[in-house]
Amino acid sequence: MTEFLIWLVAALGAVGGVVLGRAWGRVEGKRQGKREAECDAMEETIGKVERGRDAVRDGRAGGDDTAQRLRRNDGRW
């Protein structure tokens, strides 16, 4: 009888370990996914800022004075 209880406890421990391992893996996967999404969003934001700065630099270096640039952009509004 004690041998049966030992096997039963060992089997329950093995099943519990598998269940705990899967749950832990799922939580870690979600956490990793959130980190990757945050990193991707930050890289996208940095790219947008750089493109905006390039656009401003190119727009101001077009050779026009401020008044001419204002007249040209007035129709776009």
mmCIF file as gemmi writes it, N, C-alpha and C atoms, coordinates in Angstrom:
data_model
loop_
_atom_site.group_PDB
_atom_site.id
_atom_site.type_symbol
_atom_site.label_atom_id
_atom_site.label_alt_id
_atom_site.label_comp_id
_atom_site.label_asym_id
_atom_site.label_entity_id
_atom_site.label_seq_id
_atom_site.pdbx_PDB_ins_code
_atom_site.Cartn_x
_atom_site.Cartn_y
_atom_site.Cartn_z
_atom_site.occupancy
_atom_site.B_iso_or_equiv
_atom_site.pdbx_formal_charge
_atom_site.auth_seq_id
_atom_site.auth_asym_id
_atom_site.pdbx_PDB_model_num
ATOM 1 N N . MET Axp A 1 ? 0.825 -1.199 0 1 0 ? 1 A 1
ATOM 2 C CA . MET Axp A 1 ? 0 0 0 1 0 ? 1 A 1
ATOM 3 C C . MET Axp A 1 ? 0.868 1.261 0 1 0 ? 1 A 1
ATOM 4 N N . THR Axp A 2 ? 1.922 1.273 0.784 1 0 ? 2 A 1
ATOM 5 C CA . THR Axp A 2 ? 2.79 2.455 0.815 1 0 ? 2 A 1
ATOM 6 C C . THR Axp A 2 ? 3.49 2.661 -0.519 1 0 ? 2 A 1
ATOM 7 N N . GLU Axp A 3 ? 3.809 1.556 -1.192 1 0 ? 3 A 1
ATOM 8 C CA . GLU Axp A 3 ? 4.448 1.675 -2.502 1 0 ? 3 A 1
ATOM 9 C C . GLU Axp A 3 ? 3.491 2.344 -3.496 1 0 ? 3 A 1
ATOM 10 N N . PHE Axp A 4 ? 2.225 2.006 -3.405 1 0 ? 4 A 1
ATOM 11 C CA . PHE Axp A 4 ? 1.219 2.624 -4.268 1 0 ? 4 A 1
ATOM 12 C C . PHE Axp A 4 ? 1.106 4.12 -3.978 1 0 ? 4 A 1
ATOM 13 N N . LEU Axp A 5 ? 1.107 4.507 -2.7 1 0 ? 5 A 1
ATOM 14 C CA . LEU Axp A 5 ? 1.031 5.918 -2.336 1 0 ? 5 A 1
ATOM 15 C C . LEU Axp A 5 ? 2.263 6.682 -2.824 1 0 ? 5 A 1
ATOM 16 N N . ILE Axp A 6 ? 3.417 6.055 -2.776 1 0 ? 6 A 1
ATOM 17 C CA . ILE Axp A 6 ? 4.63 6.703 -3.269 1 0 ? 6 A 1
ATOM 18 C C . ILE Axp A 6 ? 4.506 6.962 -4.767 1 0 ? 6 A 1
ATOM 19 N N . TRP Axp A 7 ? 4.035 5.956 -5.51 1 0 ? 7 A 1
ATOM 20 C CA . TRP Axp A 7 ? 3.844 6.125 -6.951 1 0 ? 7 A 1
ATOM 21 C C . TRP Axp A 7 ? 2.788 7.187 -7.244 1 0 ? 7 A 1
ATOM 22 N N . LEU Axp A 8 ? 1.734 7.215 -6.466 1 0 ? 8 A 1
ATOM 23 C CA . LEU Axp A 8 ? 0.674 8.2 -6.658 1 0 ? 8 A 1
ATOM 24 C C . LEU Axp A 8 ? 1.188 9.623 -6.419 1 0 ? 8 A 1
ATOM 25 N N . VAL Axp A 9 ? 1.948 9.814 -5.353 1 0 ? 9 A 1
ATOM 26 C CA . VAL Axp A 9 ? 2.515 11.132 -5.055 1 0 ? 9 A 1
ATOM 27 C C . VAL Axp A 9 ? 3.493 11.543 -6.156 1 0 ? 9 A 1
ATOM 28 N N . ALA Axp A 10 ? 4.305 10.612 -6.635 1 0 ? 10 A 1
ATOM 29 C CA . ALA Axp A 10 ? 5.261 10.911 -7.702 1 0 ? 10 A 1
ATOM 30 C C . ALA Axp A 10 ? 4.524 11.292 -8.991 1 0 ? 10 A 1
ATOM 31 N N . ALA Axp A 11 ? 3.458 10.564 -9.316 1 0 ? 11 A 1
ATOM 32 C CA . ALA Axp A 11 ? 2.694 10.862 -10.525 1 0 ? 11 A 1
ATOM 33 C C . ALA Axp A 11 ? 2.026 12.231 -10.405 1 0 ? 11 A 1
ATOM 34 N N . LEU Axp A 12 ? 1.435 12.518 -9.26 1 0 ? 12 A 1
ATOM 35 C CA . LEU Axp A 12 ? 0.817 13.832 -9.057 1 0 ? 12 A 1
ATOM 36 C C . LEU Axp A 12 ? 1.858 14.942 -9.11 1 0 ? 12 A 1
ATOM 37 N N . GLY Axp A 13 ? 3.036 14.706 -8.586 1 0 ? 13 A 1
ATOM 38 C CA . GLY Axp A 13 ? 4.115 15.692 -8.649 1 0 ? 13 A 1
ATOM 39 C C . GLY Axp A 13 ? 4.548 15.952 -10.088 1 0 ? 13 A 1
ATOM 40 N N . ALA Axp A 14 ? 4.632 14.889 -10.879 1 0 ? 14 A 1
ATOM 41 C CA . ALA Axp A 14 ? 5.024 15.042 -12.278 1 0 ? 14 A 1
ATOM 42 C C . ALA Axp A 14 ? 3.966 15.817 -13.05 1 0 ? 14 A 1
ATOM 43 N N . VAL Axp A 15 ? 2.702 15.484 -12.849 1 0 ? 15 A 1
ATOM 44 C CA . VAL Axp A 15 ? 1.618 16.197 -13.528 1 0 ? 15 A 1
ATOM 45 C C . VAL Axp A 15 ? 1.575 17.659 -13.075 1 0 ? 15 A 1
ATOM 46 N N . GLY Axp A 16 ? 1.734 17.878 -11.787 1 0 ? 16 A 1
ATOM 47 C CA . GLY Axp A 16 ? 1.756 19.246 -11.271 1 0 ? 16 A 1
ATOM 48 C C . GLY Axp A 16 ? 2.914 20.052 -11.853 1 0 ? 16 A 1
ATOM 49 N N . GLY Axp A 17 ? 4.068 19.413 -11.992 1 0 ? 17 A 1
ATOM 50 C CA . GLY Axp A 17 ? 5.222 20.089 -12.579 1 0 ? 17 A 1
ATOM 51 C C . GLY Axp A 17 ? 4.98 20.47 -14.028 1 0 ? 17 A 1
ATOM 52 N N . VAL Axp A 18 ? 4.34 19.583 -14.774 1 0 ? 18 A 1
ATOM 53 C CA . VAL Axp A 18 ? 4.041 19.882 -16.179 1 0 ? 18 A 1
ATOM 54 C C . VAL Axp A 18 ? 3.051 21.043 -16.269 1 0 ? 18 A 1
ATOM 55 N N . VAL Axp A 19 ? 2.013 21.008 -15.463 1 0 ? 19 A 1
ATOM 56 C CA . VAL Axp A 19 ? 1.015 22.077 -15.481 1 0 ? 19 A 1
ATOM 57 C C . VAL Axp A 19 ? 1.653 23.411 -15.068 1 0 ? 19 A 1
ATOM 58 N N . LEU Axp A 20 ? 2.457 23.38 -14.019 1 0 ? 20 A 1
ATOM 59 C CA . LEU Axp A 20 ? 3.12 24.599 -13.563 1 0 ? 20 A 1
ATOM 60 C C . LEU Axp A 20 ? 4.087 25.12 -14.63 1 0 ? 20 A 1
ATOM 61 N N . GLY Axp A 21 ? 4.81 24.239 -15.282 1 0 ? 21 A 1
ATOM 62 C CA . GLY Axp A 21 ? 5.734 24.647 -16.335 1 0 ? 21 A 1
ATOM 63 C C . GLY Axp A 21 ? 5.025 25.293 -17.518 1 0 ? 21 A 1
ATOM 64 N N . ARG Axp A 22 ? 3.889 24.729 -17.911 1 0 ? 22 A 1
ATOM 65 C CA . ARG Axp A 22 ? 3.133 25.316 -19.029 1 0 ? 22 A 1
ATOM 66 C C . ARG Axp A 22 ? 2.571 26.683 -18.648 1 0 ? 22 A 1
ATOM 67 N N . ALA Axp A 23 ? 2.064 26.804 -17.43 1 0 ? 23 A 1
ATOM 68 C CA . ALA Axp A 23 ? 1.509 28.091 -16.988 1 0 ? 23 A 1
ATOM 69 C C . ALA Axp A 23 ? 2.617 29.144 -16.924 1 0 ? 23 A 1
ATOM 70 N N . TRP Axp A 24 ? 3.758 28.78 -16.396 1 0 ? 24 A 1
ATOM 71 C CA . TRP Axp A 24 ? 4.876 29.709 -16.296 1 0 ? 24 A 1
ATOM 72 C C . TRP Axp A 24 ? 5.356 30.118 -17.692 1 0 ? 24 A 1
ATOM 73 N N . GLY Axp A 25 ? 5.432 29.161 -18.598 1 0 ? 25 A 1
ATOM 74 C CA . GLY Axp A 25 ? 5.84 29.458 -19.967 1 0 ? 25 A 1
ATOM 75 C C . GLY Axp A 25 ? 4.878 30.408 -20.655 1 0 ? 25 A 1
ATOM 76 N N . ARG Axp A 26 ? 3.597 30.232 -20.412 1 0 ? 26 A 1
ATOM 77 C CA . ARG Axp A 26 ? 2.6 31.126 -21.015 1 0 ? 26 A 1
ATOM 78 C C . ARG Axp A 26 ? 2.747 32.542 -20.487 1 0 ? 26 A 1
ATOM 79 N N . VAL Axp A 27 ? 2.948 32.677 -19.173 1 0 ? 27 A 1
ATOM 80 C CA . VAL Axp A 27 ? 3.116 34.009 -18.579 1 0 ? 27 A 1
ATOM 81 C C . VAL Axp A 27 ? 4.376 34.669 -19.117 1 0 ? 27 A 1
ATOM 82 N N . GLU Axp A 28 ? 5.474 33.928 -19.196 1 0 ? 28 A 1
ATOM 83 C CA . GLU Axp A 28 ? 6.723 34.472 -19.721 1 0 ? 28 A 1
ATOM 84 C C . GLU Axp A 28 ? 6.568 34.852 -21.196 1 0 ? 28 A 1
ATOM 85 N N . GLY Axp A 29 ? 5.832 34.071 -21.957 1 0 ? 29 A 1
ATOM 86 C CA . GLY Axp A 29 ? 5.601 34.389 -23.365 1 0 ? 29 A 1
ATOM 87 C C . GLY Axp A 29 ? 4.828 35.678 -23.533 1 0 ? 29 A 1
ATOM 88 N N . LYS Axp A 30 ? 3.808 35.879 -22.704 1 0 ? 30 A 1
ATOM 89 C CA . LYS Axp A 30 ? 3.04 37.129 -22.769 1 0 ? 30 A 1
ATOM 90 C C . LYS Axp A 30 ? 3.917 38.309 -22.382 1 0 ? 30 A 1
ATOM 91 N N . ARG Axp A 31 ? 4.722 38.12 -21.356 1 0 ? 31 A 1
ATOM 92 C CA . ARG Axp A 31 ? 5.605 39.193 -20.904 1 0 ? 31 A 1
ATOM 93 C C . ARG Axp A 31 ? 6.614 39.548 -21.993 1 0 ? 31 A 1
ATOM 94 N N . GLN Axp A 32 ? 7.181 38.531 -22.64 1 0 ? 32 A 1
ATOM 95 C CA . GLN Axp A 32 ? 8.14 38.761 -23.722 1 0 ? 32 A 1
ATOM 96 C C . GLN Axp A 32 ? 7.452 39.468 -24.893 1 0 ? 32 A 1
ATOM 97 N N . GLY Axp A 33 ? 6.221 39.057 -25.203 1 0 ? 33 A 1
ATOM 98 C CA . GLY Axp A 33 ? 5.481 39.701 -26.286 1 0 ? 33 A 1
ATOM 99 C C . GLY Axp A 33 ? 5.223 41.17 -26.012 1 0 ? 33 A 1
ATOM 100 N N . LYS Axp A 34 ? 4.907 41.495 -24.765 1 0 ? 34 A 1
ATOM 101 C CA . LYS Axp A 34 ? 4.687 42.894 -24.406 1 0 ? 34 A 1
ATOM 102 C C . LYS Axp A 34 ? 5.974 43.691 -24.553 1 0 ? 34 A 1
ATOM 103 N N . ARG Axp A 35 ? 7.103 43.106 -24.121 1 0 ? 35 A 1
ATOM 104 C CA . ARG Axp A 35 ? 8.381 43.8 -24.251 1 0 ? 35 A 1
ATOM 105 C C . ARG Axp A 35 ? 8.72 44.054 -25.722 1 0 ? 35 A 1
ATOM 106 N N . GLU Axp A 36 ? 8.492 43.059 -26.552 1 0 ? 36 A 1
ATOM 107 C CA . GLU Axp A 36 ? 8.782 43.218 -27.984 1 0 ? 36 A 1
ATOM 108 C C . GLU Axp A 36 ? 7.875 44.289 -28.605 1 0 ? 36 A 1
ATOM 109 N N . ALA Axp A 37 ? 6.606 44.288 -28.209 1 0 ? 37 A 1
ATOM 110 C CA . ALA Axp A 37 ? 5.677 45.3 -28.745 1 0 ? 37 A 1
ATOM 111 C C . ALA Axp A 37 ? 6.099 46.707 -28.312 1 0 ? 37 A 1
ATOM 112 N N . GLU Axp A 38 ? 6.521 46.861 -27.062 1 0 ? 38 A 1
ATOM 113 C CA . GLU Axp A 38 ? 6.978 48.163 -26.589 1 0 ? 38 A 1
ATOM 114 C C . GLU Axp A 38 ? 8.235 48.602 -27.339 1 0 ? 38 A 1
ATOM 115 N N . CYS Axp A 39 ? 9.144 47.668 -27.566 1 0 ? 39 A 1
ATOM 116 C CA . CYS Axp A 39 ? 10.381 47.976 -28.283 1 0 ? 39 A 1
ATOM 117 C C . CYS Axp A 39 ? 10.071 48.378 -29.73 1 0 ? 39 A 1
ATOM 118 N N . ASP Axp A 40 ? 9.176 47.632 -30.371 1 0 ? 40 A 1
ATOM 119 C CA . ASP Axp A 40 ? 8.785 47.969 -31.749 1 0 ? 40 A 1
ATOM 120 C C . ASP Axp A 40 ? 8.118 49.339 -31.816 1 0 ? 40 A 1
ATOM 121 N N . ALA Axp A 41 ? 7.269 49.635 -30.845 1 0 ? 41 A 1
ATOM 122 C CA . ALA Axp A 41 ? 6.594 50.933 -30.82 1 0 ? 41 A 1
ATOM 123 C C . ALA Axp A 41 ? 7.606 52.061 -30.619 1 0 ? 41 A 1
ATOM 124 N N . MET Axp A 42 ? 8.599 51.823 -29.769 1 0 ? 42 A 1
ATOM 125 C CA . MET Axp A 42 ? 9.613 52.847 -29.536 1 0 ? 42 A 1
ATOM 126 C C . MET Axp A 42 ? 10.452 53.069 -30.79 1 0 ? 42 A 1
ATOM 127 N N . GLU Axp A 43 ? 10.821 51.989 -31.487 1 0 ? 43 A 1
ATOM 128 C CA . GLU Axp A 43 ? 11.584 52.134 -32.726 1 0 ? 43 A 1
ATOM 129 C C . GLU Axp A 43 ? 10.766 52.873 -33.786 1 0 ? 43 A 1
ATOM 130 N N . GLU Axp A 44 ? 9.471 52.586 -33.847 1 0 ? 44 A 1
ATOM 131 C CA . GLU Axp A 44 ? 8.6 53.265 -34.807 1 0 ? 44 A 1
ATOM 132 C C . GLU Axp A 44 ? 8.502 54.754 -34.479 1 0 ? 44 A 1
ATOM 133 N N . THR Axp A 45 ? 8.386 55.072 -33.205 1 0 ? 45 A 1
ATOM 134 C CA . THR Axp A 45 ? 8.312 56.468 -32.785 1 0 ? 45 A 1
ATOM 135 C C . THR Axp A 45 ? 9.602 57.197 -33.134 1 0 ? 45 A 1
ATOM 136 N N . ILE Axp A 46 ? 10.737 56.558 -32.877 1 0 ? 46 A 1
ATOM 137 C CA . ILE Axp A 46 ? 12.021 57.174 -33.201 1 0 ? 46 A 1
ATOM 138 C C . ILE Axp A 46 ? 12.113 57.413 -34.708 1 0 ? 46 A 1
ATOM 139 N N . GLY Axp A 47 ? 11.656 56.452 -35.495 1 0 ? 47 A 1
ATOM 140 C CA . GLY Axp A 47 ? 11.673 56.623 -36.95 1 0 ? 47 A 1
ATOM 141 C C . GLY Axp A 47 ? 10.807 57.777 -37.407 1 0 ? 47 A 1
ATOM 142 N N . LYS Axp A 48 ? 9.625 57.912 -36.798 1 0 ? 48 A 1
ATOM 143 C CA . LYS Axp A 48 ? 8.736 59.017 -37.158 1 0 ? 48 A 1
ATOM 144 C C . LYS Axp A 48 ? 9.368 60.361 -36.814 1 0 ? 48 A 1
ATOM 145 N N . VAL Axp A 49 ? 10.006 60.436 -35.661 1 0 ? 49 A 1
ATOM 146 C CA . VAL Axp A 49 ? 10.651 61.685 -35.248 1 0 ? 49 A 1
ATOM 147 C C . VAL Axp A 49 ? 11.771 62.037 -36.221 1 0 ? 49 A 1
ATOM 148 N N . GLU Axp A 50 ? 12.566 61.035 -36.596 1 0 ? 50 A 1
ATOM 149 C CA . GLU Axp A 50 ? 13.66 61.298 -37.535 1 0 ? 50 A 1
ATOM 150 C C . GLU Axp A 50 ? 13.129 61.735 -38.902 1 0 ? 50 A 1
ATOM 151 N N . ARG Axp A 51 ? 12.057 61.083 -39.38 1 0 ? 51 A 1
ATOM 152 C CA . ARG Axp A 51 ? 11.472 61.486 -40.66 1 0 ? 51 A 1
ATOM 153 C C . ARG Axp A 51 ? 10.915 62.901 -40.58 1 0 ? 51 A 1
ATOM 154 N N . GLY Axp A 52 ? 10.312 63.261 -39.454 1 0 ? 52 A 1
ATOM 155 C CA . GLY Axp A 52 ? 9.794 64.614 -39.272 1 0 ? 52 A 1
ATOM 156 C C . GLY Axp A 52 ? 10.908 65.644 -39.27 1 0 ? 52 A 1
ATOM 157 N N . ARG Axp A 53 ? 11.994 65.324 -38.59 1 0 ? 53 A 1
ATOM 158 C CA . ARG Axp A 53 ? 13.128 66.248 -38.569 1 0 ? 53 A 1
ATOM 159 C C . ARG Axp A 53 ? 13.715 66.412 -39.965 1 0 ? 53 A 1
ATOM 160 N N . ASP Axp A 54 ? 13.81 65.3 -40.695 1 0 ? 54 A 1
ATOM 161 C CA . ASP Axp A 54 ? 14.319 65.38 -42.066 1 0 ? 54 A 1
ATOM 162 C C . ASP Axp A 54 ? 13.399 66.236 -42.934 1 0 ? 54 A 1
ATOM 163 N N . ALA Axp A 55 ? 12.099 66.08 -42.761 1 0 ? 55 A 1
ATOM 164 C CA . ALA Axp A 55 ? 11.145 66.857 -43.555 1 0 ? 55 A 1
ATOM 165 C C . ALA Axp A 55 ? 11.263 68.34 -43.239 1 0 ? 55 A 1
ATOM 166 N N . VAL Axp A 56 ? 11.418 68.676 -41.964 1 0 ? 56 A 1
ATOM 167 C CA . VAL Axp A 56 ? 11.56 70.078 -41.583 1 0 ? 56 A 1
ATOM 168 C C . VAL Axp A 56 ? 12.857 70.641 -42.144 1 0 ? 56 A 1
ATOM 169 N N . ARG Axp A 57 ? 13.93 69.863 -42.024 1 0 ? 57 A 1
ATOM 170 C CA . ARG Axp A 57 ? 15.217 70.325 -42.53 1 0 ? 57 A 1
ATOM 171 C C . ARG Axp A 57 ? 15.163 70.523 -44.043 1 0 ? 57 A 1
ATOM 172 N N . ASP Axp A 58 ? 14.56 69.571 -44.76 1 0 ? 58 A 1
ATOM 173 C CA . ASP Axp A 58 ? 14.458 69.687 -46.217 1 0 ? 58 A 1
ATOM 174 C C . ASP Axp A 58 ? 13.531 70.827 -46.617 1 0 ? 58 A 1
ATOM 175 N N . GLY Axp A 59 ? 12.48 71.036 -45.855 1 0 ? 59 A 1
ATOM 176 C CA . GLY Axp A 59 ? 11.549 72.122 -46.169 1 0 ? 59 A 1
ATOM 177 C C . GLY Axp A 59 ? 12.169 73.479 -45.957 1 0 ? 59 A 1
ATOM 178 N N . ARG Axp A 60 ? 12.985 73.606 -44.947 1 0 ? 60 A 1
ATOM 179 C CA . ARG Axp A 60 ? 13.612 74.9 -44.66 1 0 ? 60 A 1
ATOM 180 C C . ARG Axp A 60 ? 14.828 75.141 -45.533 1 0 ? 60 A 1
ATOM 181 N N . ALA Axp A 61 ? 15.384 74.086 -46.08 1 0 ? 61 A 1
ATOM 182 C CA . ALA Axp A 61 ? 16.578 74.254 -46.91 1 0 ? 61 A 1
ATOM 183 C C . ALA Axp A 61 ? 16.21 74.333 -48.382 1 0 ? 61 A 1
ATOM 184 N N . GLY Axp A 62 ? 14.96 74.577 -48.68 1 0 ? 62 A 1
ATOM 185 C CA . GLY Axp A 62 ? 14.51 74.612 -50.064 1 0 ? 62 A 1
ATOM 186 C C . GLY Axp A 62 ? 14.924 75.87 -50.807 1 0 ? 62 A 1
ATOM 187 N N . GLY Axp A 63 ? 15.543 76.815 -50.146 1 0 ? 63 A 1
ATOM 188 C CA . GLY Axp A 63 ? 15.997 78.02 -50.804 1 0 ? 63 A 1
ATOM 189 C C . GLY Axp A 63 ? 14.99 79.157 -50.74 1 0 ? 63 A 1
ATOM 190 N N . ASP Axp A 64 ? 13.773 78.894 -50.277 1 0 ? 64 A 1
ATOM 191 C CA . ASP Axp A 64 ? 12.758 79.945 -50.193 1 0 ? 64 A 1
ATOM 192 C C . ASP Axp A 64 ? 12.924 80.721 -48.896 1 0 ? 64 A 1
ATOM 193 N N . ASP Axp A 65 ? 12.517 81.96 -48.925 1 0 ? 65 A 1
ATOM 194 C CA . ASP Axp A 65 ? 12.492 82.708 -47.678 1 0 ? 65 A 1
ATOM 195 C C . ASP Axp A 65 ? 11.213 82.359 -46.922 1 0 ? 65 A 1
ATOM 196 N N . THR Axp A 66 ? 11.096 82.845 -45.73 1 0 ? 66 A 1
ATOM 197 C CA . THR Axp A 66 ? 9.967 82.485 -44.867 1 0 ? 66 A 1
ATOM 198 C C . THR Axp A 66 ? 8.638 82.9 -45.47 1 0 ? 66 A 1
ATOM 199 N N . ALA Axp A 67 ? 8.553 84.094 -46.046 1 0 ? 67 A 1
ATOM 200 C CA . ALA Axp A 67 ? 7.299 84.581 -46.612 1 0 ? 67 A 1
ATOM 201 C C . ALA Axp A 67 ? 6.863 83.72 -47.799 1 0 ? 67 A 1
ATOM 202 N N . GLN Axp A 68 ? 7.81 83.345 -48.659 1 0 ? 68 A 1
ATOM 203 C CA . GLN Axp A 68 ? 7.479 82.506 -49.811 1 0 ? 68 A 1
ATOM 204 C C . GLN Axp A 68 ? 7 81.131 -49.353 1 0 ? 68 A 1
ATOM 205 N N . ARG Axp A 69 ? 7.639 80.576 -48.336 1 0 ? 69 A 1
ATOM 206 C CA . ARG Axp A 69 ? 7.23 79.282 -47.811 1 0 ? 69 A 1
ATOM 207 C C . ARG Axp A 69 ? 5.828 79.364 -47.219 1 0 ? 69 A 1
ATOM 208 N N . LEU Axp A 70 ? 5.51 80.46 -46.546 1 0 ? 70 A 1
ATOM 209 C CA . LEU Axp A 70 ? 4.183 80.653 -45.978 1 0 ? 70 A 1
ATOM 210 C C . LEU Axp A 70 ? 3.131 80.744 -47.082 1 0 ? 70 A 1
ATOM 211 N N . ARG Axp A 71 ? 3.424 81.488 -48.154 1 0 ? 71 A 1
ATOM 212 C CA . ARG Axp A 71 ? 2.467 81.587 -49.272 1 0 ? 71 A 1
ATOM 213 C C . ARG Axp A 71 ? 2.241 80.226 -49.918 1 0 ? 71 A 1
ATOM 214 N N . ARG Axp A 72 ? 3.3 79.459 -50.084 1 0 ? 72 A 1
ATOM 215 C CA . ARG Axp A 72 ? 3.176 78.147 -50.716 1 0 ? 72 A 1
ATOM 216 C C . ARG Axp A 72 ? 2.351 77.18 -49.842 1 0 ? 72 A 1
ATOM 217 N N . ASN Axp A 73 ? 2.559 77.256 -48.547 1 0 ? 73 A 1
ATOM 218 C CA . ASN Axp A 73 ? 1.846 76.347 -47.652 1 0 ? 73 A 1
ATOM 219 C C . ASN Axp A 73 ? 0.431 76.798 -47.335 1 0 ? 73 A 1
ATOM 220 N N . ASP Axp A 74 ? 0.104 78.054 -47.608 1 0 ? 74 A 1
ATOM 221 C CA . ASP Axp A 74 ? -1.212 78.585 -47.261 1 0 ? 74 A 1
ATOM 222 C C . ASP Axp A 74 ? -2.32 77.845 -47.979 1 0 ? 74 A 1
ATOM 223 N N . GLY Axp A 75 ? -2.126 77.479 -49.205 1 0 ? 75 A 1
ATOM 224 C CA . GLY Axp A 75 ? -3.151 76.764 -49.952 1 0 ? 75 A 1
ATOM 225 C C . GLY Axp A 75 ? -3.363 75.332 -49.475 1 0 ? 75 A 1
ATOM 226 N N . ARG Axp A 76 ? -2.388 74.761 -48.812 1 0 ? 76 A 1
ATOM 227 C CA . ARG Axp A 76 ? -2.495 73.375 -48.326 1 0 ? 76 A 1
ATOM 228 C C . ARG Axp A 76 ? -3.381 73.26 -47.096 1 0 ? 76 A 1
ATOM 229 N N . TRP Axp A 77 ? -3.602 74.384 -46.415 1 0 ? 77 A 1
ATOM 230 C CA . TRP Axp A 77 ? -4.412 74.333 -45.211 1 0 ? 77 A 1
ATOM 231 C C . TRP Axp A 77 ? -5.866 74.338 -45.613 1 0 ? 77 A 1
